[in-house]
Amino acid sequence: MRDEPEQELELTSDLVPLFVITQGHALPPEHQYSHTTLVTAKEGAHAARTLSPEARAVMDLVADGYLSVAEVAAYTRLPLGVVRILLAQMKENDLLMVRPPVARAAHTDRELLSAVLNGLKTHLGA
């Protein structure tokens, strides 16, 4: 026996096929999340005990607020497709809240913005 510390095997390495991480599931049609879809953990969902290590990592990321699907993929270093499947499984188990991304404003009323800016300058003395 050596006195060297044991190296921890990373579950998302090339040794673990991606279908093992997703338990062989495909992405259900009703959960076609875009990369800008926002997800967060539901109240009390962090205590779920039956999560895989990858799903636990996702849960840790989204426990404190909303993150986009792309951000979750970037932080976990998992492919976007795998993250979408994990999120769909967690949503089906009622662990996540999912909402579409905030839409961009269709039209900006420049006159209204100018009036607000002038009012702020007058009120704050800037």
N, C-alpha and C positions, 0 to 999 in steps of 0.2 A: 504494500500500500504506500502510495506517495503522500507527502505532506502538503501537496499543492492544493489550493482551493478548487472545488468542483466548478466547472463552467455550467451555467444554467442554460438549458436548451430553450431557445426562443420559439414559441409556438407558431409564430408567423414566418418562420424561416422557410427556405426552399424544401426542407424535409417534410413539411406538412402541406399536402395538397389543399388547394383552396376549397374543394368540395367537402373536405372534412370540417373546415371552419364553419361552413354554411349548413352542415349536416345533410348535404346532398340536395338541399332545397333550391328551387329556382325563385326568381322574383315574381310574386303574384301580380296579375294585371292591375288589381285595384291599388297597388302600392308602387306605382311608377314615379318615384320621387325624383325631382330634378336636382341638380347639384346645388341649387340655391334654396331648396326647401329647408325650413327651420325645424329643429327637433329639440325637445327638452324632456327630462325625466318627470314622471308624475310623482305626486306626493307619496312618500313611502316606498316607491319602486326601487330605491337604492338597496333596500334590504332583501331583495329577491335572492334566493340561495341557489337557484338552478341555472344560473347563467354560465356560459362558457367563458374562458379567460378573455377572449376577444370581445364578447358582449359586455363583460364586466368593465373592460377598458373603455368601451363606448359609454356605458352608464356613468362611469367616473367623470368622463368629459362633460356630459350633458346634465349632470346633477345640479349644477349651480346656475344654469341659464340656457338660453337658446344658442345653438350652433347650427351652421348650415351643414348639409350632407357633405359637401366638399371639404369643409374644415374638419369634420370628423374623420374623413378618409386621410387627410393630410396628417393629423395628429396621431392617428393609429398606424399610419403607414401601410394600410390595407388598400387593395384596389377599390375603386369607387363602386363597382358592381357588387363586391362582397359586402361592403358597408351598407348598400341599399338592401341587400337580403337580410343582413343582421337587424337593421332598423325595422324592416317589415315584420320579422319574427317577433321583435320586442313590442311592436305596436299591436300585433295580434294577441300578445300576452298581456295587453293593457298596461305596459310599463312606460310608454312614451306618449307625449302630446306632440302632434305634428301639425304645422300650419304652413300655408304657402308663403313664399317670400313677400315682403312688402313691395307693393307695386310702385313704380316711379310715378310721380305726378304727371298727369297728362298735359296740363297747361299751367304755367306760372303767371299770375297776374302781377305784372311789373309795377303797376300803379299802386296796388295794395302793398307790395313790398316796400316801395318808396315811402308811402305814408307811414308804415310801421317804423322804418328806419328814421324818418324825420321826427316821429313822435318820441322814439328812444333818445335821439340826440337832444331834443328839447327837454325831456324829463330828466335825463342823466347829465345834461350840461356838457356833452362832448363836442 
